[in-house]
């Protein structure tokens, strides 16, 4: 069953451009991963330091595999760009 992942990150002051570039690179890596149907990055209208990632995966297992293999090794680099902890909105199933 397909899942939707929504996550939010907030850049440290002055590092939004660097975070945006990292997220765009991560998006391209994710799009090439097994099970990724879509991956979009959005910038907050009211706060240009806030970014949202909305991902669609064919299964929770493939998302978890991608996270373990591709995201987890890069987390320390991302953390240096953030002014607050990474927020995952959870895994969601298809709309009702």
Steps between C-alpha positions, in 0.01 A plus 500: 500500500634845404593743775546876518778650713486862612802652672597851606843653552602851598830656393732687732498871427711566189514135392171467310670498159740228611215292644292550185788370288548197726129420492493529121792258474327263743181523296684382188657210689159400638334519160753244376429261787282191470146577606513880481203619295548870575702730721437874516662774708301811592608828662280665762322811375509666842852379586763449227712299746229230528492212252251219460563170328205304365589153381298213355639146526358170379556347845614580851777239466652667193484839670673356807767339283566831322517685830747252650725481195488855363369744763636376833865526389443868408308607812799655678565726202134605492491562876765770469265694271195477729403719792257245643457124483371334184120457518332210326125536477464127480420243240158528341298268284310600190228766542158362591 
